[in-house]
Amino acid sequence: VAENLDKFSGLNHKTIALKLIEVGDGKAVAENLDKFSGLNHKTIALKLIEVGDGKAVAENLDKFSGLDQEVALKLIEVRQGKAVAENLDKFSNLDREVALKLIDADCGWAVAENLDKFSGLNHKTIALKLIEVGEGKAVAYYLENFSGLDHKTIALKLIEVGEGKAVAYYLENFSGLDHKEIALKLIEVYQGEAVAQHLDKFFGLDREVALKLIEVYQGKAVAKN
């Protein structure tokens, strides 16, 4: 029926859609949403999620229009956060709550990449939250998207939680850093390998750093550079 609505006369599309959802054919509604007329897509999405068909919504987001943060939150709640993260443009009025829920759902990279799509965010809070849950690499990679951050504080925080490699790899994204200080800090906390592997990105290093690298068995990098 859902695939061939145009072959039936006198149908109330809203009634048919709700009936299909009610009898467990919600996936058919989602997959053929473009064939139904006069439907409120947000209402249908919420109904599908309510009856356990959230996956059908997630897999057919391209067919839905007029979705907002309420639908996004419901989808994240039913473990469809990745679909939300990959289709942020489908949702309006995204806010701090959605951002934090996505971070909790292991989709923090999408928040870091699309900070401008969320309202009411404190960029420092979001950056620290991402680092706290193990998404520090996303902060380093998308650092230019964050405003009001002290790059040295972020770099040291990343090193503190064992994400020093992200600092070294994306060193050019950080401004105002004393490269020698960062290098020595990395070596001090047993992340000297990150310095050795990305030595070409560090500037202003001296004999002290060279000797420290040799002490932690990274002499080969010193010899090559």
C-alpha positions in Angstrom: 0.0 0.0 0.0 2.7 2.4 1.0 4.6 1.9 -2.2 1.5 2.3 -4.4 -0.6 5.0 -2.7 -1.4 6.6 -6.0 -3.2 3.5 -7.1 -5.9 3.8 -4.4 -8.6 6.5 -4.4 -10.2 8.1 -1.4 -7.3 7.5 0.9 -6.5 9.7 3.9 -2.7 9.5 3.9 -2.3 10.4 7.5 -4.7 7.6 8.6 -3.0 5.1 6.4 0.5 6.1 7.7 -0.6 5.8 11.3 -2.3 2.5 10.7 0.8 1.1 9.0 2.9 2.2 12.0 0.4 0.7 14.4 0.6 -2.7 12.7 4.4 -2.7 12.7 4.9 -1.5 9.1 6.5 1.8 10.1 9.6 1.1 8.0 7.4 1.1 4.9 6.1 4.6 5.9 9.6 5.9 6.4 11.0 4.4 3.2 8.0 5.8 1.1 7.5 9.0 3.0 7.7 11.1 -0.2 4.6 9.3 -1.5 2.4 10.4 1.4 0.9 13.9 1.2 -0.2 16.1 4.0 1.9 14.4 6.7 3.6 16.3 9.5 7.1 14.6 9.3 8.0 15.5 12.8 4.9 13.8 14.1 5.5 10.7 12.0 9.2 10.6 13.1 8.3 10.8 16.8 5.6 8.2 16.4 8.0 5.8 14.7 10.6 6.3 17.5 7.9 5.8 20.1 6.9 2.4 18.7 10.5 1.2 18.4 11.1 2.1 14.8 13.8 4.7 15.4 16.1 2.9 13.1 13.7 3.4 10.2 13.8 7.2 10.8 17.6 7.2 11.1 18.0 5.2 7.9 15.6 7.5 5.9 16.4 10.9 7.3 16.8 12.2 3.7 13.0 11.7 3.3 12.0 13.7 6.3 11.7 17.5 6.5 10.9 19.9 9.4 12.7 17.9 12.1 14.1 19.7 15.1 16.1 19.1 18.3 13.2 17.1 19.9 13.5 14.5 17.2 17.3 14.6 17.4 17.2 14.0 21.2 14.8 11.1 20.8 16.9 9.5 18.2 20.1 9.8 20.3 18.1 8.3 23.2 17.3 5.2 21.1 21.0 4.7 20.1 20.7 6.4 16.7 23.1 9.2 17.6 25.4 8.4 14.7 22.6 9.1 12.2 21.9 12.5 13.9 25.7 13.3 13.9 26.0 12.5 10.2 22.8 14.5 9.2 22.9 17.6 11.5 21.5 19.7 8.6 18.2 17.8 8.8 17.5 19.3 12.3 16.7 22.8 13.3 17.2 24.5 16.7 20.0 22.3 17.8 21.3 23.4 21.2 23.7 22.6 24.0 21.6 19.6 25.2 21.9 17.9 21.8 25.6 18.7 21.7 26.2 17.1 25.1 24.1 14.1 24.3 26.0 13.5 21.1 29.3 13.7 23.0 28.0 11.1 25.5 27.0 8.9 22.5 30.6 8.9 21.2 29.7 11.3 18.4 31.7 14.3 19.8 33.6 14.6 16.5 30.4 15.9 14.9 30.1 18.6 17.6 33.7 19.7 17.2 33.3 19.8 13.4 30.0 21.7 13.5 30.1 23.9 16.5 28.3 26.7 14.6 25.2 24.5 14.2 24.5 24.5 17.9 23.2 27.4 19.9 24.2 28.3 23.5 27.6 26.5 23.5 30.4 27.5 25.8 33.3 26.4 23.6 35.7 25.9 26.5 33.3 23.7 28.3 32.7 21.6 25.1 36.4 21.3 24.4 37.1 20.1 28.0 34.2 17.7 27.9 35.4 16.2 24.6 38.9 15.7 26.0 37.4 14.2 29.2 35.5 11.5 27.1 38.5 10.6 25.0 37.7 12.8 21.9 40.7 15.1 22.4 41.9 14.4 18.9 38.7 16.0 17.5 39.5 19.2 19.6 43.0 19.3 18.2 41.9 18.7 14.6 39.0 21.2 14.7 40.7 23.7 17.0 40.1 26.7 14.7 36.3 26.1 15.1 36.5 26.8 18.8 36.6 30.4 20.0 37.9 31.8 23.3 40.3 28.9 24.0 43.7 29.2 25.5 45.6 26.9 23.2 48.4 26.3 25.7 45.9 25.1 28.4 44.2 22.8 25.8 47.6 21.4 24.7 48.7 20.7 28.3 45.3 19.1 29.1 45.6 16.8 26.1 49.1 15.8 27.1 47.8 15.2 30.7 45.2 12.7 29.5 47.6 10.9 27.2 46.6 12.6 24.0 50.0 14.2 23.4 50.2 12.6 20.0 47.3 14.7 18.8 49.1 17.9 20.0 52.2 16.9 18.1 50.4 15.8 15.0 48.2 18.9 14.8 50.8 21.3 16.3 50.3 23.8 13.5 46.6 24.3 14.7 47.8 25.6 18.0 48.9 29.2 18.4 51.1 30.8 21.1 52.8 27.6 22.1 56.5 27.3 23.1 57.4 24.3 21.1 60.4 23.5 23.4 58.2 23.5 26.5 55.6 21.2 24.8 58.3 18.9 23.6 59.9 18.6 27.0 56.5 18.1 28.6 55.7 15.3 26.2 59.0 13.6 26.9 58.5 14.0 30.7 55.2 12.1 30.6 56.5 9.3 28.4 55.1 10.6 25.2 58.5 11.4 23.6 57.7 9.2 20.7 55.1 11.8 19.6 57.8 14.4 19.5 60.2 12.1 17.6 57.5 11.1 15.0 56.6 14.7 14.3 59.9 16.5 14.9 59.5 18.4 11.6 56.5 20.3 13.1 58.5 21.6 16.1 60.5 24.8 15.9 63.0 26.3 18.3 64.2 23.0 19.8 67.7 22.8 21.2 70.4 20.6 22.7 68.3 20.0 25.9 65.5 18.5 23.9 67.9 16.4 21.7 69.5 14.9 24.8 66.2 14.2 26.4 65.0 12.4 23.3 68.2 10.3 23.2 67.6 9.4 26.9 64.1 8.0 26.0 65.5 5.9 23.1 64.3 8.3 20.4 67.9 9.1 19.2 67.2 7.9 15.7 64.9 10.9 15.2 67.6 13.2 16.5 70.2 11.8 14.2 67.8 12.2 11.2 67.0 15.8 12.0 
